[in-house]
Amino acid sequence: MRNWAVLVLVLWCCALARDRLDAWIAATDLPVLAHESATEVRDRHGVLLRAYTVEDGLWRMALTPEGVDPLFLRMLIAYEDKRFHDHAGVDPRAALRAAGQAAMAGSIVSGASTLTMQVARLLEDGGTGAWRGKLRQMRVALALERRLSKPAILDLYLHLAPYGGNIEGLRAASLLWLGKEPRRLTPAEAALLVALPQSPETRRPDRHPDAALAARNRVLARMKTAGVIDADTAAAARREPIPMVRRPAPQLAPHMADRARARGPGRHDVTLDAGLQRRLEALVARHMTGRDPRLSVAVMLADPQTGEVRAALGSRAYDDTEGQGFVDMTRATRSPGSTLKPLVNALAFDRGLAHPQTLILDAPAQFGTYAPQNFDGRFRGELPVARALQLSLNVPVVRLTEALGPAHLMQALRQTGLAPALPGGQAGLAVSLGGVGLTLEELVQLYAMLARGGEAVPLRWHKDDPTLPPRRVLDAAAAWQVGHVLAQIPPPPSAGPPGRVAYKTGTSYGHRDTWALGWDGQHVAGVWIGRPDGTPVPGAFGAALAAPLLFEALGLARQGEAPLPPPPPQTLLVEHAKLPANLRRFGKAADRPALDLVFPPDGARLEASGGVPLKLRGGAAPFTLMADGAVLATGLRGPGLLAPVSGPGFTTLTVIDATGAAARVSLELQ
């Protein structure tokens, strides 16, 4: 009877101890379980473009179960806590074994810390040596096992384990030490990542490579013994070198990533392509090598059909202080120079004011107080509208703008989705020559509208942005005609034959901005080069500085052949002589009085020591006299004129009357 009483008493004490233990565990105040992870920006395929440290400056990155190599998990559990899935947070067998080994050896031989206990220590940033700290870890570990599942506890370890310096968690460690996601690891890489958290500072590969190598090899040896890997795999893994340097965190498309981060923390998926972005950044670095360090550059590539941005670069280098690399020049408002001329021409085609083969006058002209000049100071007389656009002449496009009305040009910009900035608040004729503020991103959207056949779609760079229906701005035929004209502009040297890319360059007043925008059959692109502070860049021209980069950028993105589209069925494809009468000459050309230059005859050879006498018939005074496009004199009257030119050589003399009628002869002077 007495034995039964003792047994009952023992059982009662055990039950009481169990209840007290349960109550003690249940009363545990757990530390904060949720920890901030880095804000990440990923490309269209999920590839990491850029990540940001958390508030305390740590690299701690989100990780999903499917993002971890199963081999690493097998190694981790086999090495750190082989009964992880069986114990309740504390492994009694491991504790007894460790205590026995310590008693026999007189010092600690092996630890008994489970993965759950390590998580407890990481959550509270506690030590491992003092018995009070160890007891606290055991209590928290037991409480964690009651409130969380095994996968959740393992997830905490994978997020919080230290890997040296400011690196926390498996994913940050894999990216910064190995330069890859932990989704697929070699046995040697997995073993290194298992070994580092045990002593993250003394085993840092960049500072203590020998210690890191030895620790990795110990893991490999244990994994061979445990049957996780075979002998051949272990031997091959030991021959694999360890990383000797810490890699920089990915920083592709930094300005676009900053825009995404500004929307809030967490993961942001954008429409960019990491591979294309990487190639574009390398291309820009090569293009800008050896140039003025104060120059910056911006490039944007997009799909005109969807509006999705595929690559974007906001400066020469994000950390370039001399070139103000922190400024995102894809969003900076600048003067677009001549890059709006294609839109003016397209609007004129669309509204029946002109055709590419319509003749238009390029001669000195006054529009109220505004007297535009061509960039080179020369005038070409009467020539086709298409040729005037290809030569980027100013006077013809101002004539078209006057006929359209500057307000209609501004309306077309806004219909395309742009927000043009007007310095004076009201649009004038100078708008078509760059007298308005636009960003590179807006200009790419404008050219995407032309490439899409006159339909505008907003550019999209964030996958959360809504897909809006297209808005028609121009008739498809007018958009195609402009593209066809631009495709005949000679490309930069070594860029291949014309006809593959429709493009236009521009240079703003004072050489402050150089531009190149264009498209092929797949992508639309824009390039800006200049100084972010707006100071002039003497001698800089869009054709020489920006256009070569445009063609190379489109070439990077091109997949296979990318021909420009064929003309829409309604396109009027005729020569000048077959145009309707109202489209043969722009403006009042059809009503001009006949002007004829009767002497000297075309093709004549003359000795001209004191000038070349000219005899006119018809026309309305006053007359303007030009030689090879340069104005010699204005305000002339009378049927007889004297051109102050001399030989030897060939020259073309042009006379323009008050109505804009022109007559010309080509001579050889001896």
C-alpha positions as CSV (number, residue, x, y, z in Angstrom):
1,M,0.0,0.0,0.0
2,R,2.9,2.3,0.8
3,N,4.4,1.7,-2.6
4,W,1.1,2.7,-4.3
5,A,1.1,5.9,-2.2
6,V,4.6,6.8,-3.3
7,L,3.6,6.1,-6.9
8,V,0.5,8.3,-6.6
9,L,2.6,11.0,-5.0
10,V,5.2,10.8,-7.7
11,L,2.5,10.9,-10.5
12,W,0.8,13.8,-8.7
13,C,4.1,15.7,-8.5
14,C,4.8,15.0,-12.2
15,A,1.3,16.2,-13.1
16,L,1.8,19.3,-11.0
17,A,5.2,19.9,-12.6
18,R,3.7,19.4,-16.0
19,D,0.9,21.8,-15.3
20,R,3.3,24.4,-13.8
21,L,5.5,23.9,-16.9
22,D,2.6,24.3,-19.2
23,A,1.5,27.5,-17.3
24,W,5.1,28.7,-17.4
25,I,5.4,28.2,-21.1
26,A,1.9,29.6,-21.8
27,A,2.8,32.8,-19.8
28,T,5.8,33.4,-21.9
29,D,5.9,36.9,-23.5
30,L,7.2,36.2,-27.0
31,P,9.3,38.8,-28.7
32,V,8.1,40.4,-31.9
33,L,7.9,37.8,-34.6
34,A,7.3,40.1,-37.6
35,H,10.5,41.7,-39.0
36,E,10.8,44.2,-41.7
37,S,12.1,42.9,-45.0
38,A,13.8,44.9,-47.8
39,T,11.7,46.7,-50.3
40,E,12.4,44.9,-53.6
41,V,11.9,45.9,-57.2
42,R,11.7,43.0,-59.7
43,D,11.5,42.9,-63.4
44,R,8.8,41.4,-65.6
45,H,10.2,37.9,-65.0
46,G,10.7,38.2,-61.3
47,V,14.4,39.0,-61.5
48,L,15.7,41.3,-58.7
49,L,16.6,44.7,-60.1
50,R,17.2,46.5,-56.8
51,A,16.7,46.1,-53.1
52,Y,16.9,48.5,-50.1
53,T,18.2,47.9,-46.7
54,V,15.7,47.9,-43.8
55,E,15.6,50.8,-41.3
56,D,18.5,49.5,-39.1
57,G,20.8,49.3,-42.2
58,L,20.6,45.5,-42.5
59,W,20.2,43.4,-45.6
60,R,17.2,41.3,-44.7
61,M,15.2,40.1,-47.6
62,A,11.9,38.3,-48.0
63,L,12.1,34.6,-48.8
64,T,9.5,32.0,-49.9
65,P,9.8,28.3,-49.3
66,E,10.0,27.6,-53.0
67,G,12.9,30.0,-53.2
68,V,15.2,27.7,-51.1
69,D,17.2,24.9,-52.5
70,P,16.0,21.6,-50.9
71,L,19.6,20.5,-50.5
72,F,20.4,23.4,-48.3
73,L,17.4,22.6,-46.0
74,R,18.5,19.0,-45.7
75,M,22.0,20.1,-44.9
76,L,20.8,22.7,-42.4
77,I,18.6,20.2,-40.4
78,A,21.1,17.4,-40.6
79,Y,23.9,19.6,-39.3
80,E,22.1,21.9,-36.8
81,D,19.1,19.9,-35.5
82,K,18.5,16.5,-37.0
83,R,15.4,15.9,-34.8
84,F,14.0,19.3,-35.6
85,H,10.7,17.8,-36.8
86,D,10.3,15.6,-33.7
87,H,11.1,17.6,-30.6
88,A,9.0,20.4,-29.0
89,G,11.6,23.1,-29.1
90,V,14.1,21.5,-26.8
91,D,15.8,18.2,-27.6
92,P,16.3,16.2,-24.4
93,R,18.5,13.7,-26.0
94,A,20.9,16.3,-27.4
95,A,20.9,18.1,-24.0
96,L,21.8,14.8,-22.1
97,R,24.4,14.0,-24.7
98,A,26.0,17.5,-24.4
99,A,25.9,17.4,-20.6
100,G,27.6,13.9,-20.6
101,Q,30.3,15.0,-23.0
102,A,31.0,18.1,-21.0
103,A,31.2,16.1,-17.7
104,M,33.6,13.7,-19.2
105,A,35.8,16.3,-21.0
106,G,35.6,19.0,-18.3
107,S,34.5,21.5,-21.0
108,I,31.8,22.0,-23.6
109,V,32.3,19.6,-26.5
110,S,29.0,20.0,-28.4
111,G,26.0,22.2,-28.0
112,A,22.4,21.2,-27.5
113,S,20.8,24.2,-29.1
114,T,18.0,23.4,-31.5
115,L,17.0,25.5,-34.5
116,T,14.0,26.7,-32.5
117,M,16.3,27.8,-29.6
118,Q,18.5,29.6,-32.2
119,V,15.4,31.4,-33.5
120,A,14.6,32.4,-29.9
121,R,18.1,33.8,-29.5
122,L,17.8,35.7,-32.8
123,L,14.4,37.1,-31.9
124,E,15.7,38.5,-28.6
125,D,19.3,39.1,-29.7
126,G,20.4,37.2,-26.6
127,G,23.7,35.5,-25.8
128,T,24.4,31.8,-25.7
129,G,26.8,31.4,-22.7
130,A,25.1,32.3,-19.5
131,W,22.7,29.8,-18.0
132,R,20.0,32.4,-17.5
133,G,20.2,33.2,-21.2
134,K,20.0,29.6,-22.1
135,L,17.0,29.0,-19.9
136,R,15.2,32.0,-21.5
137,Q,16.0,30.5,-25.0
138,M,14.5,27.2,-23.9
139,R,11.3,28.8,-22.6
140,V,10.9,31.0,-25.7
141,A,11.6,27.9,-27.9
142,L,9.0,25.8,-26.1
143,A,6.5,28.7,-26.5
144,L,7.3,29.1,-30.2
145,E,6.7,25.5,-30.9
146,R,3.2,25.8,-29.3
147,R,2.2,28.8,-31.3
148,L,3.9,28.3,-34.6
149,S,4.2,25.5,-37.1
150,K,7.6,23.9,-37.9
151,P,7.7,25.6,-41.3
152,A,7.0,29.0,-39.7
153,I,9.9,28.5,-37.2
154,L,12.2,27.4,-40.0
155,D,11.1,30.5,-42.0
156,L,12.1,32.7,-39.1
157,Y,15.6,31.2,-39.0
158,L,16.0,31.6,-42.7
159,H,15.1,35.3,-42.4
160,L,17.1,36.2,-39.3
161,A,20.3,34.0,-39.3
162,P,23.4,36.2,-39.3
163,Y,25.9,35.9,-42.1
164,G,28.5,38.5,-41.3
165,G,28.4,42.3,-41.3
166,N,25.0,43.7,-41.9
167,I,23.7,40.6,-43.7
168,E,20.8,38.7,-42.2
169,G,18.9,35.8,-43.6
170,L,19.6,33.2,-46.3
171,R,18.5,35.2,-49.3
172,A,20.6,38.3,-48.6
173,A,23.6,36.0,-47.8
174,S,23.2,34.1,-51.1
175,L,22.9,37.3,-53.1
176,L,25.8,39.1,-51.4
177,W,28.2,36.3,-50.9
178,L,27.4,34.1,-54.0
179,G,25.7,36.6,-56.4
180,K,22.7,34.3,-56.9
181,E,19.3,33.5,-55.5
182,P,19.3,30.5,-53.1
183,R,16.9,28.6,-55.3
184,R,19.6,26.5,-56.8
185,L,22.9,26.0,-54.9
186,T,25.9,23.7,-55.4
187,P,26.7,21.4,-52.5
188,A,29.7,23.6,-51.7
189,E,27.6,26.8,-51.6
190,A,24.9,25.2,-49.5
191,A,27.5,23.9,-47.0
192,L,29.1,27.4,-46.7
193,L,25.7,29.0,-46.0
194,V,25.0,26.3,-43.4
195,A,28.4,27.1,-41.7
196,L,28.4,30.9,-41.6
197,P,25.7,31.6,-39.0
198,Q,27.5,29.6,-36.3
199,S,30.3,32.3,-36.2
200,P,29.4,34.9,-38.8
201,E,32.2,37.4,-38.1
202,T,35.1,35.0,-37.6
203,R,34.1,33.0,-40.7
204,R,33.4,35.9,-43.1
205,P,34.8,34.8,-46.5
206,D,36.1,38.3,-47.4
207,R,38.0,38.7,-44.1
208,H,38.7,35.1,-42.9
209,P,38.7,32.9,-46.0
210,D,40.7,30.1,-44.3
211,A,38.2,29.9,-41.4
212,A,35.3,29.9,-43.9
213,L,36.8,27.2,-46.0
214,A,37.5,25.0,-43.0
215,A,34.0,25.4,-41.6
216,R,32.5,24.6,-45.0
217,N,34.5,21.5,-45.3
218,R,33.5,20.3,-41.8
219,V,29.8,20.7,-42.9
220,L,30.6,18.7,-46.1
221,A,32.3,15.9,-44.1
222,R,29.3,15.7,-41.7
223,M,26.9,15.6,-44.7
224,K,28.8,12.7,-46.2
225,T,28.6,10.8,-42.9
226,A,24.9,11.6,-42.5
227,G,24.2,10.3,-46.1
228,V,23.0,13.7,-47.3
229,I,25.6,13.7,-50.1
230,D,27.8,10.9,-51.3
231,A,31.6,10.7,-51.2
232,D,32.2,11.8,-54.8
233,T,29.9,14.9,-54.3
234,A,31.7,15.8,-51.1
235,A,35.1,15.5,-52.7
236,A,34.1,17.6,-55.7
237,A,32.5,20.2,-53.4
238,R,35.8,20.5,-51.3
239,R,37.6,21.5,-54.5
240,E,35.2,24.3,-55.2
241,P,36.7,27.7,-54.1
242,I,34.8,29.9,-51.7
243,P,33.9,33.5,-52.5
244,M,36.6,35.9,-51.5
245,V,34.7,39.2,-51.8
246,R,31.3,40.4,-50.9
247,R,29.3,41.3,-53.9
248,P,27.3,44.5,-54.3
249,A,23.6,44.3,-54.0
250,P,21.8,44.4,-57.4
251,Q,21.2,48.0,-58.5
252,L,19.7,47.9,-61.9
253,A,17.4,50.7,-63.1
254,P,18.1,52.7,-59.9
255,H,15.9,55.7,-60.7
256,M,12.9,53.5,-61.8
257,A,13.4,51.5,-58.6
258,D,13.3,54.7,-56.6
259,R,10.0,55.6,-58.2
260,A,8.6,52.2,-57.3
261,R,9.9,52.4,-53.7
262,A,8.1,55.8,-53.4
263,R,4.8,53.9,-53.7
264,G,5.4,52.1,-50.5
265,P,7.3,49.2,-48.9
266,G,7.2,45.6,-50.1
267,R,7.7,44.0,-53.4
268,H,7.2,45.9,-56.7
269,D,7.0,44.2,-60.0
270,V,7.8,46.4,-63.0
271,T,7.6,45.9,-66.7
272,L,11.4,46.3,-67.3
273,D,13.5,43.4,-68.5
274,A,16.6,42.9,-66.3
275,G,18.8,41.4,-69.1
276,L,18.0,44.3,-71.5
277,Q,18.4,46.8,-68.7
278,R,21.9,45.4,-67.9
279,R,22.9,45.5,-71.5
280,L,21.6,49.1,-71.9
281,E,23.5,50.3,-68.9
282,A,26.7,48.8,-70.2
283,L,26.1,50.3,-73.6
284,V,25.6,53.8,-72.1
285,A,28.7,53.5,-70.0
286,R,30.7,52.7,-73.2
287,H,29.1,55.5,-75.1
288,M,29.9,58.1,-72.4
289,T,33.4,57.0,-71.8
290,G,35.9,59.8,-72.4
291,R,33.2,62.5,-72.6
292,D,32.8,65.6,-70.5
293,P,32.1,64.2,-66.9
294,R,29.5,66.9,-66.4
295,L,27.4,65.4,-69.1
296,S,24.5,63.2,-68.1
297,V,22.4,60.9,-70.3
298,A,18.9,59.4,-70.2
299,V,17.5,56.5,-72.3
300,M,14.1,54.9,-72.4
301,L,12.9,51.8,-74.4
302,A,9.3,50.9,-74.6
303,D,6.9,48.6,-76.5
304,P,4.6,51.0,-78.5
305,Q,1.8,48.5,-78.8
306,T,1.4,48.0,-75.0
307,G,3.1,51.1,-73.7
308,E,5.3,48.9,-71.4
309,V,8.7,50.3,-70.6
310,R,11.3,47.6,-71.2
311,A,14.4,49.5,-70.0
312,A,15.1,53.0,-68.6
313,L,18.2,54.8,-67.5
314,G,18.0,58.2,-65.8
315,S,21.6,59.2,-65.7
316,R,25.1,58.3,-66.6
317,A,25.7,56.7,-63.2
318,Y,23.5,56.8,-60.2
319,D,26.4,57.7,-57.8
320,D,28.1,60.1,-60.2
321,T,28.3,63.4,-58.2
322,E,30.0,65.5,-60.9
323,G,27.3,64.6,-63.5
324,Q,24.5,64.9,-60.9
325,G,23.7,61.2,-61.4
326,F,21.0,61.2,-58.7
327,V,18.8,63.3,-61.0
328,D,16.4,61.2,-63.1
329,M,16.6,62.9,-66.5
330,T,13.9,60.8,-68.0
331,R,11.5,62.9,-65.9
332,A,13.2,66.3,-66.2
333,T,11.3,69.0,-68.1
334,R,13.5,70.3,-71.0
335,S,13.1,72.0,-74.3
336,P,12.5,69.3,-77.0
337,G,14.3,71.2,-79.8
338,S,13.2,69.9,-83.2
339,T,11.6,66.6,-82.0
340,L,8.1,68.0,-82.3
341,K,8.4,68.6,-86.0
342,P,7.2,65.1,-86.9
343,L,4.0,65.7,-85.0
344,V,3.4,69.1,-86.7
345,N,3.9,67.4,-90.1
346,A,1.6,64.5,-89.2
347,L,-1.1,66.9,-88.1
348,A,-0.8,68.8,-91.4
349,F,-1.1,65.5,-93.3
350,D,-4.0,64.4,-91.1
351,R,-6.0,67.6,-91.7
352,G,-5.4,67.8,-95.4
353,L,-3.1,70.9,-95.3
354,A,-0.2,69.1,-96.9
355,H,1.2,65.8,-98.2
356,P,4.8,64.6,-98.0
357,Q,5.2,65.7,-101.7
358,T,3.6,69.1,-101.3
359,L,6.0,71.9,-102.1
360,I,6.6,74.4,-99.3
361,L,8.7,77.5,-99.3
362,D,11.9,77.8,-97.2
363,A,12.8,81.4,-97.4
364,P,13.1,84.4,-95.0
365,A,9.7,85.0,-93.5
366,Q,8.1,87.2,-90.8
367,F,5.3,86.0,-88.6
368,G,4.4,89.2,-86.8
369,T,7.4,90.0,-84.7
370,Y,8.7,86.4,-85.0
371,A,11.3,85.7,-87.8
372,P,12.5,82.1,-87.5
373,Q,15.9,81.1,-89.0
374,N,17.2,77.8,-90.0
375,F,19.8,76.2,-87.9
376,D,22.6,76.7,-90.5
377,G,21.4,80.2,-91.5
378,R,20.6,79.0,-95.1
379,F,17.4,78.8,-97.0
380,R,16.5,76.2,-99.7
381,G,13.7,77.9,-101.5
382,E,10.8,75.7,-102.6
383,L,11.0,72.0,-101.7
384,P,8.8,69.0,-100.7
385,V,7.4,69.0,-97.2
386,A,9.1,65.6,-96.7
387,R,12.5,66.9,-97.6
388,A,12.0,69.9,-95.3
389,L,11.3,67.6,-92.4
390,Q,14.3,65.4,-93.2
391,L,16.5,68.5,-93.3
392,S,14.8,69.7,-90.1
393,L,14.2,73.2,-91.6
394,N,12.5,75.7,-89.3
395,V,10.7,78.1,-91.6
396,P,8.6,75.4,-93.3
397,V,7.4,73.8,-90.0
398,V,6.5,77.3,-88.6
399,R,4.4,77.8,-91.7
400,L,2.6,74.5,-91.0
401,T,2.2,75.5,-87.4
402,E,0.7,78.8,-88.3
403,A,-1.8,77.0,-90.6
404,L,-2.7,74.5,-87.9
405,G,-2.8,76.9,-85.0
406,P,-0.4,76.5,-82.0
407,A,-3.4,75.7,-79.8
408,H,-4.2,72.6,-81.9
409,L,-0.6,71.4,-81.6
410,M,-0.9,71.7,-77.8
411,Q,-4.2,69.9,-77.9
412,A,-2.6,67.0,-79.8
413,L,0.2,66.8,-77.2
414,R,-2.4,66.6,-74.4
415,Q,-4.5,64.0,-76.3
416,T,-1.4,61.9,-76.4
417,G,-1.2,62.0,-72.6
418,L,1.5,64.6,-72.3
419,A,1.6,67.6,-69.9
420,P,3.5,70.3,-71.8
421,A,4.9,73.2,-69.8
422,L,4.5,76.6,-71.4
423,P,7.0,79.2,-70.0
424,G,4.8,82.1,-71.0
425,G,1.5,80.4,-70.4
426,Q,0.3,80.7,-74.0
427,A,1.4,78.7,-77.0
428,G,3.0,80.6,-79.9
429,L,4.5,79.5,-83.1
430,A,7.9,78.8,-81.4
431,V,6.3,75.7,-79.8
432,S,7.1,73.7,-82.9
433,L,10.8,74.6,-82.5
434,G,11.1,73.6,-78.9
435,G,9.4,76.5,-77.1
436,V,7.6,74.2,-74.6
437,G,8.8,72.0,-71.8
438,L,8.6,68.2,-72.0
439,T,10.3,65.2,-70.5
440,L,12.1,62.3,-72.3
441,E,9.4,60.0,-71.0
442,E,6.7,62.1,-72.5
443,L,8.5,62.3,-75.9
444,V,8.9,58.5,-75.9
445,Q,5.1,58.3,-75.4
446,L,4.6,60.8,-78.2
447,Y,6.7,58.8,-80.6
448,A,5.1,55.6,-79.5
449,M,1.8,57.1,-80.7
450,L,3.3,57.7,-84.1
451,A,4.8,54.2,-84.2
452,R,1.4,52.7,-83.2
453,G,-0.3,54.3,-86.2
454,G,-1.7,57.4,-84.5
455,E,-3.1,55.7,-81.4
456,A,-1.9,56.9,-78.0
457,V,-1.4,54.5,-75.0
458,P,0.1,55.7,-71.7
459,L,3.5,54.3,-70.9
460,R,3.4,51.7,-68.2
461,W,6.3,50.8,-66.0
462,H,4.7,49.3,-62.9
463,K,2.6,46.1,-63.3
464,D,0.0,47.5,-60.9
465,D,-0.7,50.4,-63.4
466,P,-4.0,49.9,-65.2
467,T,-4.1,49.1,-68.9
468,L,-6.1,51.9,-70.5
469,P,-7.7,51.7,-74.0
470,P,-5.9,53.5,-76.8
471,R,-6.9,57.0,-77.8
472,R,-6.7,58.0,-81.5
473,V,-4.8,61.2,-82.1
474,L,-4.0,60.9,-85.8
475,D,-5.3,59.0,-88.8
476,A,-3.2,55.9,-89.4
477,A,-2.1,57.1,-92.8
478,A,-0.8,60.4,-91.5
479,A,1.3,58.6,-88.8
480,W,2.6,56.1,-91.4
481,Q,3.6,59.0,-93.8
482,V,5.6,60.7,-91.1
483,G,7.3,57.5,-90.2
484,H,8.1,56.7,-93.8
485,V,9.7,60.2,-94.2
486,L,11.7,59.8,-91.0
487,A,12.9,56.4,-92.1
488,Q,14.7,57.9,-95.1
489,I,16.9,60.2,-93.0
490,P,20.4,58.8,-93.3
491,P,21.3,56.9,-90.2
492,P,24.6,57.5,-88.2
493,P,27.7,55.9,-89.6
494,S,27.9,52.1,-89.0
495,A,24.2,52.0,-88.2
496,G,23.2,50.1,-91.4
497,P,21.1,51.2,-94.3
498,P,18.2,53.7,-94.0
499,G,14.6,52.4,-93.8
500,R,14.9,50.3,-90.7
501,V,14.4,53.0,-88.1
502,A,12.2,56.1,-88.3
503,Y,13.9,58.7,-86.2
504,K,14.4,62.4,-85.5
505,T,17.1,64.3,-83.7
506,G,16.9,67.7,-82.0
507,T,19.1,70.2,-80.3
508,S,17.6,72.9,-78.0
509,Y,18.5,76.5,-78.0
510,G,22.1,77.2,-76.9
511,H,23.1,73.5,-77.2
512,R,21.6,72.7,-73.8
513,D,19.8,69.5,-74.8
514,T,20.6,66.9,-77.5
515,W,17.8,64.4,-78.4
516,A,17.2,61.4,-80.6
517,L,13.9,59.6,-80.7
518,G,12.7,56.9,-83.0
519,W,11.2,53.4,-83.5
520,D,11.6,50.2,-85.5
521,G,9.0,47.5,-85.9
522,Q,9.3,46.4,-82.3
523,H,10.3,49.2,-80.0
524,V,10.3,52.9,-79.5
525,A,13.2,54.6,-77.8
526,G,14.4,58.1,-76.7
527,V,17.8,59.5,-75.8
528,W,18.7,62.7,-74.1
529,I,22.3,63.9,-73.5
530,G,23.2,67.2,-71.8
531,R,24.0,68.8,-68.5
532,P,21.3,68.4,-65.7
533,D,21.9,72.0,-64.6
534,G,20.9,73.3,-68.1
535,T,24.2,74.9,-68.9
536,P,25.2,74.9,-72.7
537,V,27.3,72.1,-74.2
538,P,29.1,73.9,-77.0
539,G,29.3,72.0,-80.2
540,A,26.8,69.3,-79.1
541,F,24.2,68.2,-81.7
542,G,21.6,65.5,-81.4
543,A,22.6,63.9,-84.7
544,A,26.2,63.4,-83.6
545,L,25.8,62.8,-79.9
546,A,22.4,61.2,-79.2
547,A,21.5,59.4,-82.5
548,P,24.2,56.7,-82.5
549,L,23.2,55.7,-79.0
550,L,19.5,55.6,-80.1
551,F,20.3,53.1,-82.9
552,E,22.5,51.0,-80.6
553,A,19.8,50.9,-78.0
554,L,17.1,49.8,-80.5
555,G,19.6,47.2,-81.8
556,L,20.0,45.8,-78.2
557,A,16.2,45.3,-77.9
558,R,15.6,44.0,-81.4
559,Q,14.7,40.3,-81.7
560,G,15.2,39.1,-85.3
561,E,14.0,41.3,-88.1
562,A,11.9,44.3,-87.1
563,P,10.7,46.0,-90.3
564,L,8.6,49.1,-90.2
565,P,4.9,48.4,-91.0
566,P,3.4,48.7,-94.5
567,P,1.2,51.7,-95.4
568,P,-2.4,51.6,-94.4
569,P,-4.8,51.0,-97.4
570,Q,-6.1,54.6,-97.3
571,T,-2.6,56.2,-97.7
572,L,-2.2,58.5,-100.7
573,L,0.9,57.3,-102.4
574,V,1.4,59.5,-105.5
575,E,4.1,61.7,-107.0
576,H,3.8,65.5,-106.8
577,A,2.4,65.8,-110.3
578,K,-0.5,63.5,-109.4
579,L,-1.5,65.3,-106.2
580,P,-4.8,67.1,-106.1
581,A,-4.3,70.8,-107.0
582,N,-4.8,72.0,-103.5
583,L,-1.9,69.8,-102.2
584,R,0.7,70.6,-104.8
585,R,1.9,73.7,-103.1
586,F,1.4,74.8,-99.5
587,G,-0.5,78.0,-98.8
588,K,-1.0,80.5,-101.6
589,A,1.5,79.0,-103.9
590,A,-1.1,78.1,-106.6
591,D,-2.1,81.8,-107.0
592,R,1.3,83.3,-107.3
593,P,2.1,85.4,-110.3
594,A,4.5,83.8,-112.6
595,L,8.2,84.5,-111.9
596,D,10.8,83.6,-114.5
597,L,14.5,84.0,-114.4
598,V,15.2,84.5,-118.1
599,F,19.0,85.2,-117.9
600,P,21.4,83.6,-117.4
601,P,20.1,80.2,-118.7
602,D,20.3,77.2,-116.4
603,G,23.6,75.3,-116.8
604,A,25.4,78.3,-118.4
605,R,29.2,78.9,-118.0
606,L,30.0,82.5,-117.2
607,E,33.0,84.6,-116.4
608,A,31.9,86.6,-113.4
609,S,34.5,89.1,-112.1
610,G,32.1,91.7,-110.8
611,G,29.1,89.6,-110.2
612,V,26.4,87.8,-112.2
613,P,23.7,89.9,-113.9
614,L,20.2,88.5,-113.6
615,K,17.1,89.3,-115.7
616,L,13.6,88.6,-114.3
617,R,10.2,88.4,-115.9
618,G,7.1,88.7,-113.8
619,G,7.0,88.3,-110.1
620,A,6.1,90.8,-107.4
621,A,8.7,93.0,-105.8
622,P,10.5,93.1,-103.4
623,F,12.8,90.2,-104.3
624,T,15.2,88.2,-102.1
625,L,18.4,86.9,-103.7
626,M,20.2,83.8,-102.4
627,A,23.3,81.9,-103.5
628,D,23.4,78.2,-102.5
629,G,20.8,78.7,-99.8
630,A,22.5,81.8,-98.2
631,V,20.8,85.1,-98.4
632,L,22.8,87.7,-100.4
633,A,20.3,90.6,-100.4
634,T,16.7,91.4,-99.6
635,G,14.3,94.2,-100.6
636,L,15.5,94.3,-104.3
637,R,13.4,95.7,-107.1
638,G,13.4,95.9,-110.8
639,P,13.7,93.3,-113.5
640,G,17.5,93.5,-113.5
641,L,19.6,92.3,-110.5
642,L,23.3,91.8,-109.9
643,A,24.4,88.7,-107.8
644,P,27.7,89.5,-106.1
645,V,29.3,86.1,-106.6
646,S,32.5,85.1,-108.3
647,G,34.1,81.9,-109.5
648,P,35.5,79.5,-110.1
649,G,33.1,76.8,-109.3
650,F,29.4,75.8,-109.4
651,T,26.6,77.8,-107.7
652,T,22.9,77.9,-107.6
653,L,21.2,81.3,-107.6
654,T,17.6,81.7,-106.3
655,V,15.3,84.7,-106.5
656,I,12.1,84.8,-104.3
657,D,9.4,87.4,-104.9
658,A,7.1,88.9,-102.3
659,T,4.5,86.2,-102.8
660,G,6.9,83.4,-102.2
661,A,7.4,82.4,-105.8
662,A,10.9,81.2,-106.5
663,A,13.1,80.8,-109.6
664,R,16.6,79.4,-109.7
665,V,19.5,78.7,-112.1
666,S,22.6,76.6,-111.7
667,L,25.8,78.0,-113.1
668,E,29.5,77.3,-113.5
669,L,31.6,80.4,-112.9
670,Q,35.0,80.7,-114.5
